[in-house]
Amino acid sequence: MIDLYYWTTPNGHKVTLFLEEAELPYRIHPINIMKDEQFAPDFLKISPNNKIPAIVDQNPADNGSPVTLFESGAILLYLAEKTGKFIPLNIRGRQEVMQWLFWQMGGLGPMAGQNHHFGRFAKEKIPYAIDRYVSETARLYSVLNKRLEDRDFVAGGEYTIADMAIYPWIVPYEWQQQKLEDYPNIKRWFETISMRTATVRAYDLVNKVNPPTAS
């Protein structure tokens, strides 16, 4: 059993995408970041950086004590290695996945996150910051679009943890002032992933954990 400490953010969705695809048993512990629950002492014992997601694997592969992990990229890699799924076993295929996982963790996620902050949530609208992060997000979209020119998924012909890491950060493309029509290869890839039954199940959790409020 995997205990998942989760909220309905792009990084949270990464882990539910994997768990649903792999059909691993898990239970959700909602951490409402809008109520600062990520700063609770019990949660900080699991995730010292006060960020979701985090997991506790009650049945690790070595049959030892539970394994606790924070950082979404580390969690995806751990789960892939635990199950032997969604990451190639050969060294070349594995490195293709790893570099695009790190690309998301070090580039797309942070830049799109700042895009969201300055464009939607900051109390003071700073044109320079908005333009900076919208432009950098567009550059990263162009990189991804080029990558997908000749392949079905980011690392090649198979769906992997690299796709699971990137997809949730493309879902809010409108927040990022991007248009999928400008990136036809991303649009095709995005639509393919959105139709996977595991993706539908993962995103259905939003209505259970953090249902939208009527405006």
Salt bridges, closest charged atoms under 4 A:
ASP3 OD1 - ARG27 NE 2.32
ASP3 OD1 - HIS29 NE2 2.84
GLU20 OE1 - ARG201 NE 2.73
GLU21 OE2 - ARG196 NE 2.72
ASP42 OD1 - LYS45 NZ 3.78
ASP57 OD2 - LYS82 NZ 2.93
GLU81 OE2 - ARG94 NH2 2.58
GLU96 OE1 - ARG147 NH2 2.40
GLU136 OE2 - ARG139 NH2 2.80
GLU149 OE1 - LYS146 NZ 3.30
ASP150 OD1 - ARG151 NE 3.11
GLU191 OE2 - LYS187 NZ 2.71
